[in-house]
Amino acid sequence: MIRSYRFAVLVLLIAAIVGPAVPSGAQTPNVNGLWTGTTRVTPPCAFSSGRCNAVNNITFSFRQKGDRLKGKFTCAYGNLICRNGGADSTGKIVAGRVAGNQIRISVVVPADVSNCYYNGVFTSPNAIRGAYSCYQGGELLEEGMWNATRSQ
C-alpha cells in the first residue's frame, strides 16, 4: 500500500512537470545557456540527516526548444559536499518546461538513481528562485530552496 501511494505521488509530480506550467497563451521566455546558483536544504530536514541548512553551488545548462527544456545539471561544494558523499555532482535534465514567469525542471542523478524536481519563478529575465525536492525509489531524500542567475 505504501509503495503504491509513493508511486502515485511520483506520477503526479512527473505529470506536474510535463503538464502545462501556466495557462496557454503565456509568453515563453528564453532560458538557453548556463545558469549558476545555490541550493539550501531547509528545516525540518527530517529526510536529509546531517545536511540541514547545507548549501551547494549548482549549475543548469539549458537547451530550450519552444517551451521544453533539456540539458545538464552540476552540484559542487558550498558549505557541505553534495548528497551521497559528493557522488551526486552531475545530473541530466530529462524534462523541463518554461512559460510565463514559471519554470519546472526534472533532473535525474545517475549516481544514486534519484530524481530532483525544481519549481521556480523568474524574478527577472536573468534570475530564478524556487523550491526543490529529491526522491529515490519514491521516498523523499531532501527538499529545500534554490536560486539561479544566467551566466551566459
Helices and strands as residue ranges (DSSP letters): H 2-18, E 33-41, E 55-65, E 68-77, G 84-86, E 90-99, E 102-109, E 114-124, E 127-136, E 139-150
